[in-house]
């Protein structure tokens, strides 16, 4: 499956590329709908819009066959939301891509998560910020990490202790979360940067 696409979106993209190669111009929405047996052109339109939003297609408004396949998007994928407070499940499908070169943050693979909540406000991480995470499964004590706990993702300071791991906020009003050995905890990555949109 093409990274960041559902199976059906990848099939639609492949059909559009093949049609473009063979005909010299892209298919219409109705031709896409007919190829996949969609009951209505609306379903084809929705798939094509999703491909456009994810950066795989570009269309020219007002022109029926002005559609270009532009390949997978560059930049850092935004995978969903992360709680700086109560954990929120992160969506493992890119919502968008930040127009940033990953090597700006050093080596490795990176993704971004949208912050919700104010438990990391003491580290100047605010609600609505995008945190850039270097994907890795280990962290050093004190690092700010994205961790998966009980199938939910949160952003906290990582502190191994005798009884497990303490996930500490940077806000005195938010209690420390102790994750014992009986609860699954997975480090998704370590914070490498922050993007604040005005």
C-alpha positions as CSV (number, residue, x, y, z in Angstrom):
1,X,0.0,0.0,0.0
2,X,1.3,3.5,-0.8
3,X,2.3,5.1,2.4
4,X,-0.5,7.2,4.0
5,X,-3.2,5.9,1.6
6,X,-6.0,3.4,2.1
7,X,-6.1,0.4,-0.2
8,X,-8.9,1.9,-2.3
9,X,-7.1,5.3,-2.5
10,X,-4.0,3.6,-3.7
11,X,-6.0,1.7,-6.3
12,X,-7.7,4.9,-7.6
13,X,-4.3,6.6,-7.8
14,X,-2.8,3.6,-9.8
15,X,-5.8,3.7,-12.2
16,X,-5.4,7.5,-12.7
17,X,-1.7,7.1,-13.4
18,X,-2.3,4.2,-15.8
19,X,-5.1,6.0,-17.6
20,X,-2.9,9.1,-17.9
21,X,0.0,7.1,-19.4
22,X,-2.2,5.3,-21.9
23,X,-4.5,8.2,-23.0
24,X,-2.3,11.2,-22.5
25,X,-4.9,12.8,-20.3
26,X,-6.5,11.9,-16.9
27,X,-9.9,10.2,-16.4
28,X,-13.0,12.1,-15.4
29,X,-14.7,11.5,-12.1
30,X,-17.4,9.5,-13.9
31,X,-14.7,7.3,-15.5
32,X,-13.1,6.6,-12.1
33,X,-16.6,5.8,-10.7
34,X,-17.3,3.4,-13.6
35,X,-13.9,1.7,-13.3
36,X,-14.5,0.9,-9.6
37,X,-18.3,0.3,-9.8
38,X,-19.2,3.1,-7.5
39,X,-22.9,3.8,-7.5
40,X,-22.4,7.5,-7.6
41,X,-19.6,9.8,-9.0
42,X,-19.6,11.3,-5.5
43,X,-17.6,8.3,-4.1
44,X,-15.0,8.7,-6.8
45,X,-14.9,12.5,-6.2
46,X,-14.3,11.9,-2.5
47,X,-11.4,9.5,-3.2
48,X,-9.8,11.9,-5.6
49,X,-10.2,14.8,-3.2
50,X,-8.5,12.7,-0.5
51,X,-5.6,12.0,-2.8
52,X,-5.4,15.7,-3.6
53,X,-5.4,16.6,0.1
54,X,-2.7,14.1,0.9
55,X,-0.5,15.6,-1.9
56,X,-0.7,12.8,-4.5
57,X,-2.9,14.7,-7.1
58,X,-3.2,18.3,-8.2
59,X,-6.1,19.6,-10.1
60,X,-6.9,22.9,-11.9
61,X,-10.3,24.3,-10.9
62,X,-12.8,24.7,-13.7
63,X,-11.0,22.3,-16.1
64,X,-12.5,18.8,-16.4
65,X,-9.3,16.9,-17.2
66,X,-6.7,19.0,-15.6
67,X,-5.4,16.5,-13.1
68,X,-1.7,15.6,-12.4
69,X,-0.2,12.8,-10.4
70,X,2.5,14.5,-8.4
71,X,3.7,11.5,-6.3
72,X,4.0,11.1,-2.6
73,X,4.3,14.4,-0.7
74,X,7.6,15.5,0.7
75,X,8.1,16.9,4.2
76,X,7.1,15.7,7.6
77,X,3.8,13.8,7.9
78,X,1.3,15.0,10.5
79,X,-0.2,11.8,11.9
80,X,-2.9,13.1,14.3
81,X,-3.3,14.5,17.7
82,X,-1.4,14.0,20.9
83,X,-2.6,15.0,24.3
84,X,-0.6,17.1,26.6
85,X,-3.1,16.2,29.3
86,X,-5.3,13.2,28.9
87,X,-4.1,10.9,26.1
88,X,-5.9,11.0,22.7
89,X,-5.5,8.2,20.2
90,X,-3.1,9.3,17.4
91,X,-4.3,8.6,13.9
92,X,-1.7,6.5,12.0
93,X,-2.6,8.2,8.6
94,X,-1.1,11.4,7.6
95,X,-3.6,14.3,7.7
96,X,-1.1,16.6,5.9
97,X,2.6,17.1,5.4
98,X,4.6,20.0,6.9
99,X,6.8,21.7,4.3
100,X,9.9,21.1,6.3
101,X,13.0,19.1,5.4
102,X,13.4,16.4,8.0
103,X,17.2,16.7,8.0
104,X,16.8,20.1,9.6
105,X,16.1,18.2,12.8
106,X,19.1,15.8,12.4
107,X,19.1,12.2,11.2
108,X,16.3,9.7,11.5
109,X,12.6,9.4,10.6
110,X,10.3,12.1,11.8
111,X,6.5,12.7,12.2
112,X,4.5,15.5,13.7
113,X,1.6,15.4,16.1
114,X,-0.9,18.2,17.0
115,X,-0.9,19.0,20.7
116,X,-4.1,19.2,22.7
117,X,-4.1,20.4,26.3
118,X,-1.8,22.4,28.5
119,X,0.1,19.9,30.6
120,X,3.4,20.8,28.9
121,X,2.9,24.5,29.1
122,X,6.0,24.9,31.4
123,X,8.1,23.7,28.4
124,X,6.4,26.3,26.2
125,X,4.4,23.6,24.4
126,X,0.9,25.0,23.9
127,X,-2.5,23.7,22.8
128,X,-2.5,23.7,19.0
129,X,1.3,23.4,18.5
130,X,2.8,20.8,16.3
131,X,5.5,18.7,17.9
132,X,8.1,17.1,15.7
133,X,9.0,13.6,16.9
134,X,12.0,11.6,16.0
135,X,10.8,8.0,15.6
136,X,12.6,5.7,18.0
137,X,11.6,3.1,20.6
138,X,13.9,4.2,23.5
139,X,14.4,7.4,25.4
140,X,16.8,8.8,28.0
141,X,15.5,9.9,31.4
142,X,14.0,13.4,31.3
143,X,13.5,13.5,27.5
144,X,10.1,14.7,26.2
145,X,8.5,11.6,24.5
146,X,5.4,10.6,22.6
147,X,4.4,7.4,24.3
148,X,1.6,4.9,23.7
149,X,-0.2,3.8,26.9
150,X,-3.3,1.7,26.8
151,X,-3.7,2.3,23.1
152,X,-3.6,6.1,23.5
153,X,-0.8,8.6,22.9
154,X,0.5,11.3,25.2
155,X,3.4,13.7,25.4
156,X,5.4,13.8,28.7
157,X,8.8,13.8,30.3
158,X,10.1,10.2,30.5
159,X,11.4,9.0,33.8
160,X,12.1,5.3,34.5
161,X,11.6,4.4,38.2
162,X,11.8,1.2,40.2
163,X,8.1,0.6,39.8
164,X,7.9,1.3,36.1
165,X,7.9,4.6,34.3
166,X,6.8,8.1,35.4
167,X,5.3,10.3,32.7
168,X,5.7,13.8,34.1
169,X,3.9,16.9,32.9
170,X,5.5,20.4,32.7
171,X,2.5,21.9,34.5
172,X,2.2,21.6,38.4
173,X,-1.6,21.3,38.1
174,X,-1.3,18.0,36.2
175,X,-0.4,14.9,38.2
176,X,2.4,12.5,37.2
177,X,1.2,9.3,35.5
178,X,2.9,6.2,36.9
179,X,2.9,3.3,34.4
180,X,3.7,0.0,36.1
181,X,5.1,-3.1,34.5
182,X,1.6,-4.6,34.3
183,X,0.5,-1.9,31.7
184,X,1.9,-1.8,28.2
185,X,3.9,1.3,27.4
186,X,5.6,1.9,24.0
187,X,7.9,4.8,23.2
188,X,7.0,6.2,19.8
189,X,9.7,8.8,19.6
190,X,11.5,11.7,21.2
191,X,10.6,15.4,20.7
192,X,13.0,17.0,18.2
193,X,11.3,20.3,17.5
194,X,8.1,22.4,17.7
195,X,6.1,24.3,15.1
196,X,3.7,27.0,16.1
197,X,1.2,28.3,13.6
198,X,0.0,31.9,14.0
